[in-house]
Each structure stands twice: as C-alpha cells, then as structure tokens.
Amino acid sequence: MELKVQTLSGEEAGTHSVGFSVIEDEKGEQAVHDTVVAFMAAQRSGTAKT
C-alpha cells in the first residue's frame, strides 16, 4: 500500500510504502483513515478563545 506524505503546509512530500497485511484489506484502510482524521481533528482543537 502506498501512502501519500504531506508537509504541515499541505504540500506533497512524496509517498511511503507500507507493507502491513493488517491495513491492506478494506477494513484496514478505513481504520487508517479514521485514525488520521481523528489525529487532524485533535490538532485543531483548543485554538479558539471563548
């Protein structure tokens, strides 16, 4: 499986090959996606001043 790697500014930095059979099936891809989305959401939290 090839994963796209991006910099913090969103520019493409290349690809990274991952050979884990756990994430090569359809459920595994969804788990990776969910983890990345949760990580990115956590990065945005706590920035608002109320």
N, CA, C and O atoms as a MOPAC input file, in Angstrom:
PM7 MOZYME 1SCF
protein

 N      0.85100 1    -1.16200 1     0.00000 1
 C      0.00000 1     0.00000 1     0.00000 1
 C      0.90000 1     1.22900 1     0.00000 1
 O      1.86300 1     1.30300 1     0.76300 1
 N      0.58400 1     2.18100 1    -0.85200 1
 C      1.32700 1     3.43400 1    -0.92500 1
 C      0.52000 1     4.52800 1    -0.22200 1
 O     -0.65600 1     4.73100 1    -0.52400 1
 N      1.15500 1     5.22500 1     0.70600 1
 C      0.51800 1     6.33200 1     1.40700 1
 C      1.16100 1     7.63400 1     0.97000 1
 O      2.38500 1     7.72200 1     0.86900 1
 N      0.33500 1     8.65400 1     0.70800 1
 C      0.85700 1     9.96600 1     0.35200 1
 C      1.32900 1    10.66900 1     1.61700 1
 O      0.65200 1    10.63000 1     2.64400 1
 N      2.48700 1    11.30700 1     1.54100 1
 C      3.04300 1    12.04200 1     2.66600 1
 C      2.98300 1    13.51900 1     2.32900 1
 O      3.39800 1    13.93700 1     1.24800 1
 N      2.45700 1    14.32100 1     3.27500 1
 C      2.34000 1    15.75500 1     3.06900 1
 C      3.05600 1    16.49500 1     4.18200 1
 O      3.20100 1    15.98900 1     5.29500 1
 N      3.50200 1    17.70700 1     3.86100 1
 C      4.10000 1    18.56400 1     4.87700 1
 C      2.98400 1    19.19500 1     5.69600 1
 O      1.80800 1    19.04600 1     5.36600 1
 N      3.34600 1    19.89300 1     6.75500 1
 C      2.33600 1    20.54300 1     7.58700 1
 C      1.58200 1    21.62500 1     6.82800 1
 O      0.45000 1    21.95500 1     7.18300 1
 N      2.19400 1    22.17900 1     5.78900 1
 C      1.52200 1    23.20700 1     4.99600 1
 C      0.64200 1    22.60600 1     3.91100 1
 O     -0.02100 1    23.34800 1     3.18600 1
 N      0.61600 1    21.28000 1     3.78000 1
 C     -0.27200 1    20.61500 1     2.83200 1
 C      0.37500 1    20.26900 1     1.50800 1
 O     -0.28600 1    19.71000 1     0.63300 1
 N      1.65700 1    20.58800 1     1.33300 1
 C      2.34000 1    20.27200 1     0.09500 1
 C      2.73700 1    18.79400 1     0.09200 1
 O      3.07100 1    18.22500 1     1.13200 1
 N      2.69400 1    18.18500 1    -1.09600 1
 C      3.04500 1    16.77100 1    -1.18500 1
 C      4.55100 1    16.60400 1    -0.99500 1
 O      5.35200 1    17.28600 1    -1.63500 1
 N      4.91700 1    15.68600 1    -0.10400 1
 C      6.32100 1    15.45000 1     0.19400 1
 C      6.79400 1    14.11000 1    -0.35900 1
 O      7.97300 1    13.77600 1    -0.23800 1
 N      5.90500 1    13.34800 1    -0.95500 1
 C      6.26900 1    12.05700 1    -1.52200 1
 C      5.30200 1    10.97300 1    -1.11000 1
 O      4.16500 1    11.25100 1    -0.72700 1
 N      5.76000 1     9.73200 1    -1.19100 1
 C      4.94300 1     8.59000 1    -0.80200 1
 C      5.74700 1     7.69500 1     0.12100 1
 O      6.97600 1     7.75100 1     0.16200 1
 N      5.03200 1     6.88100 1     0.84800 1
 C      5.66700 1     5.92400 1     1.76300 1
 C      4.98500 1     4.58000 1     1.56800 1
 O      3.75900 1     4.48100 1     1.63200 1
 N      5.76300 1     3.57300 1     1.33500 1
 C      5.22800 1     2.23500 1     1.12400 1
 C      5.04900 1     1.53200 1     2.46500 1
 O      5.97600 1     1.45500 1     3.27100 1
 N      3.84400 1     1.02300 1     2.68800 1
 C      3.53400 1     0.30400 1     3.92100 1
 C      3.13400 1    -1.11300 1     3.52900 1
 O      2.25700 1    -1.30600 1     2.68700 1
 N      3.77500 1    -2.09800 1     4.13900 1
 C      3.51800 1    -3.48300 1     3.77100 1
 C      2.80200 1    -4.28200 1     4.82700 1
 O      2.95200 1    -5.50300 1     4.86900 1
 N      2.03100 1    -3.64700 1     5.68200 1
 C      1.31700 1    -4.37200 1     6.72100 1
 C      0.06800 1    -5.00700 1     6.13700 1
 O     -0.78300 1    -4.31300 1     5.58200 1
 N     -0.04500 1    -6.31300 1     6.25800 1
 C     -1.21300 1    -7.00000 1     5.71400 1
 C     -2.47800 1    -6.63300 1     6.47200 1
 O     -3.58200 1    -6.81900 1     5.96100 1
 N     -2.32900 1    -6.11300 1     7.68800 1
 C     -3.48800 1    -5.74100 1     8.50300 1
 C     -4.25900 1    -4.59200 1     7.86200 1
 O     -5.48700 1    -4.55300 1     7.94300 1
 N     -3.55400 1    -3.65400 1     7.22700 1
 C     -4.24200 1    -2.48900 1     6.66400 1
 C     -4.44000 1    -2.58700 1     5.16100 1
 O     -4.90000 1    -1.63400 1     4.53100 1
 N     -4.09700 1    -3.73100 1     4.58200 1
 C     -4.24600 1    -3.87000 1     3.13500 1
 C     -5.65600 1    -4.27500 1     2.72500 1
 O     -5.99800 1    -4.17300 1     1.54700 1
 N     -6.48000 1    -4.73000 1     3.66100 1
 C     -7.85200 1    -5.03600 1     3.29600 1
 C     -8.70600 1    -3.77800 1     3.45800 1
 O     -8.22900 1    -2.75100 1     3.94000 1
 N     -9.95500 1    -3.87000 1     3.05600 1
 C    -10.82800 1    -2.69000 1     3.04200 1
 C    -11.07800 1    -2.13500 1     4.44500 1
 O    -11.10400 1    -0.91700 1     4.62300 1
 N    -11.26100 1    -2.99700 1     5.43600 1
 C    -11.49400 1    -2.53200 1     6.80300 1
 C    -10.26600 1    -1.83900 1     7.35300 1
 O    -10.39300 1    -0.86400 1     8.09400 1
 N     -9.08300 1    -2.31500 1     7.01000 1
 C     -7.84800 1    -1.71900 1     7.47700 1
 C     -7.65100 1    -0.30800 1     6.93200 1
 O     -7.19900 1     0.58100 1     7.65300 1
 N     -7.98700 1    -0.10600 1     5.67000 1
 C     -7.88600 1     1.22100 1     5.07300 1
 C     -8.80400 1     2.19800 1     5.79500 1
 O     -8.42300 1     3.34500 1     6.02600 1
 N     -9.98800 1     1.76700 1     6.14800 1
 C    -10.92500 1     2.62500 1     6.87300 1
 C    -10.38400 1     2.96200 1     8.24900 1
 O    -10.53500 1     4.09300 1     8.71300 1
 N     -9.76000 1     2.00400 1     8.90600 1
 C     -9.18300 1     2.25300 1    10.22800 1
 C     -8.06300 1     3.28000 1    10.16200 1
 O     -7.96100 1     4.14400 1    11.03300 1
 N     -7.22600 1     3.19400 1     9.13800 1
 C     -6.15500 1     4.18200 1     8.95900 1
 C     -6.75300 1     5.55200 1     8.69800 1
 O     -6.29600 1     6.54600 1     9.26200 1
 N     -7.76700 1     5.61500 1     7.85000 1
 C     -8.42500 1     6.88800 1     7.54600 1
 C     -9.02900 1     7.50000 1     8.79800 1
 O     -8.85200 1     8.69100 1     9.05100 1
 N     -9.74100 1     6.70100 1     9.58500 1
 C    -10.36200 1     7.19300 1    10.81200 1
 C     -9.31600 1     7.71200 1    11.79800 1
 O     -9.53700 1     8.72000 1    12.46900 1
 N     -8.18900 1     7.02800 1    11.88200 1
 C     -7.12200 1     7.44900 1    12.78600 1
 C     -6.52800 1     8.78000 1    12.34900 1
 O     -6.28800 1     9.65600 1    13.18000 1
 N     -6.29300 1     8.93600 1    11.05900 1
 C     -5.73200 1    10.19400 1    10.54900 1
 C     -6.71300 1    11.34000 1    10.75300 1
 O     -6.30500 1    12.43300 1    11.14700 1
 N     -7.98800 1    11.11400 1    10.49500 1
 C     -8.99900 1    12.15600 1    10.69400 1
 C     -9.06900 1    12.55500 1    12.16600 1
 O     -9.14700 1    13.74300 1    12.47900 1
 N     -9.04300 1    11.58000 1    13.06900 1
 C     -9.07400 1    11.88200 1    14.50000 1
 C     -7.83600 1    12.66200 1    14.92600 1
 O     -7.93300 1    13.58900 1    15.73000 1
 N     -6.67000 1    12.29100 1    14.39100 1
 C     -5.43600 1    12.99500 1    14.71400 1
 C     -5.49700 1    14.44500 1    14.23100 1
 O     -5.12400 1    15.36200 1    14.96200 1
 N     -5.96500 1    14.64800 1    13.01000 1
 C     -6.04700 1    16.00400 1    12.45900 1
 C     -7.07200 1    16.84400 1    13.23000 1
 O     -6.85700 1    18.04000 1    13.42600 1
 N     -8.17300 1    16.24400 1    13.66500 1
 C     -9.17200 1    16.96800 1    14.45000 1
 C     -8.59300 1    17.38500 1    15.79600 1
 O     -8.87800 1    18.47800 1    16.28500 1
 N     -7.78600 1    16.52300 1    16.39200 1
 C     -7.15700 1    16.85000 1    17.68000 1
 C     -6.15400 1    17.98400 1    17.52000 1
 O     -5.95400 1    18.76500 1    18.45000 1
 N     -5.52700 1    18.08500 1    16.36400 1
 C     -4.57100 1    19.16200 1    16.11300 1
 C     -5.27600 1    20.51700 1    16.07100 1
 O     -4.68100 1    21.53500 1    16.42500 1
 N     -6.53600 1    20.53700 1    15.64100 1
 C     -7.28100 1    21.78800 1    15.52600 1
 C     -7.95000 1    22.19000 1    16.83800 1
 O     -8.31900 1    23.35300 1    17.00000 1
 N     -8.11300 1    21.26500 1    17.77000 1
 C     -8.85000 1    21.57100 1    18.99100 1
 C     -8.05300 1    22.49000 1    19.90600 1
 O     -6.82300 1    22.44500 1    19.93600 1
 N     -8.76300 1    23.31100 1    20.64200 1
 C     -8.14200 1    24.17400 1    21.62500 1
 C     -7.54300 1    25.45300 1    21.08100 1
 O     -6.77200 1    26.11800 1    21.77300 1
 N     -7.88500 1    25.81000 1    19.84700 1
 C     -7.30700 1    27.01600 1    19.27600 1
 C     -8.23600 1    28.22400 1    19.38300 1
 O     -7.80700 1    29.35500 1    19.15100 1
 N     -9.49700 1    27.99800 1    19.72900 1
 C    -10.45500 1    29.10000 1    19.80700 1
 C    -10.44900 1    29.71400 1    21.20400 1
 O    -10.39200 1    29.00500 1    22.20900 1
 N    -10.51000 1    31.02500 1    21.24600 1
 C    -10.60600 1    31.71800 1    22.53300 1
 C    -12.05600 1    32.12800 1    22.72600 1
 O    -12.61300 1    32.87400 1    21.92100 1
 N    -12.65400 1    31.64200 1    23.78500 1
 C    -14.06300 1    31.97100 1    24.02400 1
 C    -14.21400 1    32.74100 1    25.31900 1
 O    -15.32900 1    33.10800 1    25.69300 1

